[in-house]
Amino acid sequence: MVVSKRIKIPRDGVDSTQLLEHLLEYFSNTLTGEVLRFAIVEVIGEDLIVDASIMVKDARTKIKTGGGIHG
């Protein structure tokens, strides 16, 4: 099952040359499932707003998303 989520990711002062590595590390440390695609849709202060499609193995599996942008 593919789940689409909008996630707020702290930029943590990372410059643009290390941004991809920072995002991939954030995904591997905070999400369950495989990120199929993502796009940065907005920057608010030091936070990146990212739309991501995440493949989860089981429809009953609760996906850990870091709270998304709403909490």
Secondary structure as UniProt FT lines:
FT   STRAND          2..10
FT   TURN            12..13
FT   HELIX           16..18
FT   HELIX           19..30
FT   STRAND          34..44
FT   TURN            45..46
FT   STRAND          47..55
FT   TURN            59..60
FT   TURN            66..67
FT   HELIX           68..70
//
